[in-house]
Amino acid sequence: GVRRNVNVALVLPDGLEIGDWVLIHVGVALSRIDEAEAKRTTEFLMQLDDLYVEELEQLSDSSID
């Protein structure tokens, strides 16, 4: 996995353990989530990635020579 420094102050009151899933945005852990939610979120982000790649391909195909 990737290691990053993350501010966990918002989730510390609930406590964290190694192996916990957390929702992180711009270096801040916003909330602890369960494994099922982590899987759904990951799948959603992968779909967005596919849509983004498709959009870039369409943009490239529409270039004016």
C-alpha positions in Angstrom: 0.0 0.0 0.0 0.8 3.7 -0.1 2.0 5.4 3.0 1.0 9.0 3.7 0.9 11.4 6.6 -2.8 11.9 7.6 -4.3 14.1 10.2 -6.6 11.8 12.3 -7.8 14.4 14.9 -11.4 14.2 13.6 -11.6 10.4 14.1 -9.5 10.0 17.3 -12.4 10.4 19.7 -13.8 7.1 18.2 -10.4 5.5 18.3 -8.4 3.9 15.5 -6.7 0.5 15.1 -4.4 -0.9 12.5 -6.6 -2.3 9.7 -9.4 0.3 10.2 -10.8 1.8 7.0 -11.0 5.6 7.0 -12.3 8.1 4.5 -9.5 10.5 3.7 -9.7 13.8 1.8 -6.7 16.2 1.3 -4.7 14.6 4.1 -7.5 14.5 6.7 -9.2 11.4 7.9 -12.9 12.4 7.9 -14.5 9.3 9.3 -14.0 5.7 10.0 -15.9 3.4 7.5 -16.6 -0.3 7.4 -15.0 -2.6 4.8 -18.3 -2.8 2.8 -18.4 1.0 2.5 -14.7 1.1 1.6 -15.4 -1.4 -1.2 -18.4 0.5 -2.6 -16.4 3.8 -2.5 -13.4 2.2 -4.3 -15.7 0.7 -7.0 -17.4 4.1 -7.5 -14.1 5.9 -7.8 -12.9 3.3 -10.3 -16.1 4.0 -12.4 -15.3 7.7 -12.3 -11.8 6.9 -13.5 -13.2 5.0 -16.4 -15.6 7.8 -17.3 -12.8 10.3 -17.1 -10.6 8.3 -19.4 -13.5 7.9 -21.9 -14.2 11.7 -21.8 -10.5 12.4 -22.5 -10.6 10.0 -25.4 -13.7 11.7 -26.8 -12.0 15.1 -26.4 -8.9 13.9 -28.2 -11.0 12.5 -31.1 -12.8 15.8 -31.5 -9.6 17.9 -32.1 -9.5 20.3 -35.0 -6.6 19.8 -37.4 
